[in-house]
């Protein structure tokens, strides 16, 4: 600690001990402020993680290809560790800078509070009559200044100087020394100023006395905050606009605004603002800045504004009580994940390029700023060419979300999809850290769908999670206790055809895949007793083989048979008979290359099955949402005999009536009929909530939903159901 000279102790007429009490606090603040940021600890942690990844050595039982792959994986992992370290260093540096700013504000308030009145004797030198100035030396500082004294008062001033005292201000400085200013000597009713002047009029005489009339000052204040809620929010800078109007006929000199806080915590304020001279009839405005930190509490803070004017005409002070609002943090979550795969079956398969979309949502009430996301790729998974793994999202308001999309593929050794996501925001506390993406390998995944969430409007209610990437019937498939070991099923989905003139059937293969899952989980079918075929594996020969296999697998009087077909149907242009359109069919020659619906029903009728359920998501009109199956044929000429027939102990669900089109539900990635049929099996059709789903309940559910949804596409589609409608199809 610096030693205060004995002369200072003797000459100051107030307690210097009181001023020195601030020095330990100042020293502690200076030590913290001058502490440089160091990333050494974080870098040491990084280097420890990198140590075992450096300089890999080829094992004797490892091929060169295996070693190259392991070395590449190590390099990728090392890159990920370095990137993570850089993010942590940047975040720590930001927090360090924020804290330094807060400490400097605390130091500013401390120094302002350490200001004291000072009094000193002085010695006068010889008077300079030409300049009308005395040199004056203060004994408290041993510094000399010039003081202006009019010639007519100079002799009396010097004779009286031994009995006069200089009065000023003493203030502690950042370097723990003292600064003296605003020195003045009162003599013969006049005020003579000298030396450095702060926050006062800069003339040699402190103020001009009123000439003719005094000023009349009135102060008004207004609080402005960026959020517009009339409160000082955490991490917000507000301002008090102070306007001082001179309504008198005299000039105001040396006007100054001083601010002091009472109550509150983690809030700083500008301690003083100098305005100076205000002429009659004029007004001057200034701002007093307030800054609330992250830890400000809910409550109030009082800002006391006082004013100075050199001649004692200061306006009345103001006491402003401001509401403070604690930090309302954001909360970033991984709301949903969806995939868009090349095969359009919703699965991540070896060697297939898959587009993954991760939805990041702010479910907190506070705004998330500077949001960034990073995808970490691990073993056996690779980014597809041109795909990025780091994303700058920016700002996410409460309830809002943003999607990040990237493409990946796996090698033939992959058995899982180990991807994780890290999301950061400006506070560094409310993001996501290395959360594993819920991606399943070779299993059905959610597909991509766009929705709009208006979480901002739900000011008091819960914020809705912005799912949207998941198709509801593909997720949360009911798990019943059904075990139907004797049952057998045929499931066929044909999305594309060998004949390029035949338009594809969007989502047919996807629908077949999901229907198979429902047969297993909801109806209790054994996966080994489900005959499944899609696209090129569903040609005419395959149809014949599948239904022969079905016949062989049926156990007389025990087997429940289930047949699902999703694809094209077509009429024969001559006989109007209905035909299924296998993968290799030419609809123009349906009777030669198609599979007759009549033969299909005859085969099922002759089976010794306990029951039969047929679900057809196909129309037999020769038309589709993508156009006609025939070239050079008018749709008006195409007619089809009713493809639905009654079979013993059988139920038939058909997607549409004669000559109608079976539409698609693009938002749900299914045929319109398949979507609502699956939705019914999911439990939505259980109207009386008795945990039993009857055919009649399914029929009523389909008729309530499908026709209306089809009309939204300006089409007609009415499903048909034939059979015993009291039959219970599902027990939950």
Buried (B, 14 or more C-beta within 10 A) or exposed (E): EEEBEEEBEEBBEEEBEEBBEBBEBBEEBBEBBEEEEEBEEBEEBBEEBBEEBEEBEEEEEBEEEEBEBBBEBBEBBBEBBEBBBEBBBEBBBBBBEEBBBBBBBBBBBBBBBBBBEBBBBBEBEEBEEEEBBBBBBBBBBEEBBBBBBEEEBBEEBBEEBEEBEBBBBBBBEBEBEBBBBBBBBEBEEBBBBBBBBBBBBEBBBBBBEBEEEBBBBEBEBEBEBEEEEEBBBBBBBBBBEBEBBBEBEBBBBBBBBBBBBEBBEBBBBBBBBBBBBBEBEEBBEBBBEBBBBBEBBEEBBEBBBBBBBBBEBBBEEBEBEBBBBBBEBBBBBBBBBBBBBEBBBBBBBBEBBBBBBBBBBBBBBBBBBBBBBBBBBBBBBBBEEEBEBEBEBEBBBBBBBBBBBBBBBBEEEBEBBBBBBBBBBBBBBBBBEEBBBEBEBEEBBBBBBEEEBEBEEEEEEEBBBBBBBBBBBBEEBEEBEBEBEBBBBBBBBBBBBEBEEBBBBBBBBBBBBBBBBBBBBBBBBBEEBBBBBBBEEBBBEBBBEBBEEBBEBBBEEEBBBBBBBBBBBBBBBEEEBBBBBBBBBBBBEBEEBBBBBEBBBEBBBEBEBBBBBBBBBBBBBBBBBEEBBBEEBEEEEBEBBEBBBEBEBBBBBBBBBBBBBBBBBEEBBBBBBBBBBBBBBBBBBBEEEEEEBBBBBBBBBBBEBBBEBBEEBEBBBBBBBBBEBEBEBBBB
